[in-house]
Amino acid sequence: MKTAATIILKNLEETSSFGCYLAHLALPGDVICLSGNLGAGKTALTQEIAKGLEVPDSCYVTSPTFSILQEYPGRIPLYHMDFYRLSDETEVEDLGFEEFFYLSGLTIIEWSERAGSLIPDFRLLLKMTIEDDLARKVEFDFGQGSWEERLSSYLKA
């Protein structure tokens, strides 16, 4: 991972604001990859992105660890994937999940490293690590898409 920027989300409110900001910037076809240990906040961030995408409150966003994929309606569709139970990109390919990377929604992938070379170059990769009980460090790898430009004002603030 080539880290291009780093932020600290000090508490749940900052995580919520960041998630809503990402949702505001999200375009159809975007892919956000989330990396980090268990408990690093990947699902919590996804829940906040879902709120920002106007996913209805009746749709409880949870980690799809066992189902691997959950789809939610919103301003743009949200495809939430969790590859924790998959061993490598062959399984991702065999299950046909890579086609979601190119649909007209926002794809968020937890444990995206398991998809290897199938992940598109235009993705945003966020590596999350635990700083303390509530704080999380987020390292950005912008890939080859427009995420760096879209996030520039947030990162300068």
MOGISUL-V148747 format. One record per helix or strand. SS is the DSSP state (a for helix, b for strand). FROM is the first residue (numbers start at 0). TO is the last residue. If there is no record, write none. Layout:
SS;FROM;TO, SS;FROM;TO
//
This chain:
b;4;8, a;11;24, b;30;34, a;41;51, b;68;71, b;77;81, a;88;93, a;96;101, b;105;109, a;111;117, b;123;129, b;135;140, a;146;155
//
